[in-house]
Amino acid sequence: MNAEATEVEIERGARLPTWFGIGGGADLLARPSNAAELVRCLHIDPGLRVLGDGANLLVDDAGVGGLVVSLQTDGFQEIDWDRGAGRVYAGAGVSLPRLIGQSVQRGLGGIAGLAGIPATLGGAVVMNAGGTFGEIGDVVAVVHAVDRAGREHAIERARIDFGYRRSGLGHLLITGVQLALTAGDAEDLRGERQRAMDYKKGTQPLADKSAGCCFKNPTLTGDVDGLGDAGQRVSAGLVLDRAGCKGLCVGGATVSEAHANFIVTSRDARARDVIELMDVCTARVLDTFGVALEREVVVWGRDS
């Protein structure tokens, strides 16, 4: 470790908050306040992990080795609005719900339909977060990031490989994002945001501890009676429901009766319960329909 790297304050044995409310911690945690400090963190551990809002994250009970960094610090939570141009620059640590709320207040549309998605902006862009009413990639103009060697990049939208729950940016550490929004009526946008929230409240177990959807919606490789035709993307929740996964339990983890793509946890649950239950669901869907599910929940462990 060089002298420059030691300027970053490191917390040892740190708790990692996730929406599951369970799991282990990090051996090392840093909270860099700017891009320069983030680069110093890369000097400590070039393979460091970035902690966002913890909304789609599960940390194994044994915790995670190496360095974890949180960008939910003042330097990565700045927002700069240019309503006339319909542009906003926001740091990677900015809460997506906060950004949506401010955009609605300013009469700028494009992200109101993403209401109810818990994420930091950086994490949302990396996974191209979205749902029934759109994806964050639809409004990204420029992504600012550093690579693992500490070099800064400004990546135009045309160079980003956005797709369903992917961006191709996972090898970079996002520091900020410029979004291209559209002028609209604030009242109309409030209605759009409320409709998105009402949809989630009516279809998802929002009051329970979970990490949102556990699996990505699969694309069928062949015709499946009652599900769809080859090449069609179908709801993972529907596939899990039809495979009889609702109500399945392992320890303190249960497949929600409200939505089969949500695993909810009780107070005595362990991360291992969730991992085993995801494996049970994956095997049941594969056995029933020949459909291979891919996790949307990210699992951190000492061997992953």
GIKABEL-V530693 format. One record per backbone hydrogen bond with DSSP energy under -0.5 kcal/mol. CO is the residue of the C=O (numbers start at 0). NH is the residue of the N-H. E is the energy in kcal/mol with one decimal. If there is no record, write none. Layout:
BEGIN
co;nh;e
CO;NH;E
CO;NH;E
END
This chain:
BEGIN
co;nh;e
1;5;-1.2
3;6;-1.3
4;7;-1.5
8;30;-0.5
10;28;-2.3
13;25;-2.8
14;16;-0.6
17;20;-0.9
24;63;-2.4
25;13;-1.8
26;12;-1.7
27;67;-2.2
28;10;-3.2
29;69;-2.4
33;37;-1.9
34;38;-2.2
35;39;-1.7
36;40;-1.9
37;41;-1.5
38;42;-1.2
39;43;-1.2
40;44;-2.4
44;47;-1.9
48;50;-0.5
48;68;-2.8
49;51;-0.6
50;70;-0.8
53;18;-2.6
53;56;-0.7
55;297;-3.1
57;59;-0.5
57;299;-2.8
58;23;-0.6
59;23;-1.7
59;62;-2.4
63;26;-2.2
65;27;-1.1
66;48;-2.2
67;29;-2.4
68;50;-3.2
70;72;-1.8
72;75;-1.6
73;76;-1.6
75;92;-1.9
75;93;-0.6
77;90;-2.3
78;80;-0.5
79;88;-2.4
81;85;-1.1
81;86;-2.1
85;180;-3.7
86;81;-2.5
87;89;-0.5
87;178;-2.8
88;79;-3.0
89;176;-2.7
90;93;-1.7
91;121;-2.5
93;120;-2.5
94;98;-2.3
95;99;-2.7
96;100;-2.4
97;101;-2.2
98;102;-2.2
99;103;-2.3
100;104;-2.0
101;105;-1.6
102;107;-3.0
103;106;-1.4
106;108;-0.5
106;183;-3.1
108;181;-2.3
110;113;-1.9
111;114;-1.6
113;116;-1.7
115;117;-0.8
116;118;-0.6
118;95;-3.2
119;123;-2.5
120;124;-2.3
121;125;-2.2
122;126;-1.9
123;128;-2.8
124;127;-0.8
127;164;-0.6
128;135;-2.7
130;133;-1.5
133;130;-2.3
134;137;-1.4
135;138;-1.8
136;139;-0.5
138;179;-3.2
140;156;-2.1
141;177;-3.2
142;154;-3.1
143;174;-2.9
143;175;-1.7
144;152;-3.1
145;172;-2.9
146;149;-2.2
150;146;-2.3
152;144;-2.4
153;155;-0.6
154;142;-2.4
155;158;-1.9
156;159;-2.0
159;161;-1.6
162;164;-0.5
162;165;-1.6
165;162;-2.3
166;160;-0.9
168;171;-2.2
171;173;-0.7
172;145;-2.2
174;91;-2.4
175;143;-3.0
176;89;-2.5
176;178;-0.5
177;140;-3.1
177;141;-1.7
178;87;-1.6
178;180;-0.7
181;108;-4.1
184;188;-2.4
185;189;-2.2
186;190;-1.8
187;191;-2.1
188;192;-2.6
189;193;-2.4
190;194;-2.3
191;195;-1.8
192;196;-2.1
193;197;-3.0
194;198;-2.1
195;199;-1.8
196;200;-2.7
197;201;-1.9
198;202;-0.9
199;202;-0.8
199;203;-2.4
203;205;-2.1
204;207;-1.5
207;209;-0.6
208;264;-1.9
211;210;-0.5
211;262;-0.5
213;295;-3.4
213;296;-1.7
217;219;-0.6
217;233;-2.6
219;230;-3.6
223;226;-2.4
223;227;-2.2
227;223;-2.9
228;231;-2.1
231;219;-2.7
231;233;-0.5
234;238;-2.1
235;239;-2.7
236;240;-2.3
237;241;-2.9
238;242;-1.5
239;244;-2.4
240;243;-1.8
244;247;-2.3
247;254;-2.5
249;252;-2.2
251;265;-2.3
252;249;-2.3
253;255;-0.5
253;263;-2.9
254;246;-2.0
258;261;-1.8
260;213;-2.8
261;255;-2.9
261;263;-0.5
263;253;-2.5
264;208;-0.5
265;268;-1.6
269;272;-0.6
269;273;-1.3
270;274;-2.3
271;275;-2.5
272;276;-2.3
273;277;-2.6
274;278;-1.9
275;279;-2.2
276;280;-2.5
277;281;-2.5
278;282;-2.3
279;283;-2.3
280;284;-2.4
281;285;-2.1
282;286;-2.6
283;287;-2.4
284;288;-2.8
284;289;-0.7
284;290;-1.0
285;289;-1.5
289;291;-0.5
290;292;-0.7
293;215;-2.9
297;57;-2.8
297;299;-0.5
299;59;-3.2
300;303;-1.1
END
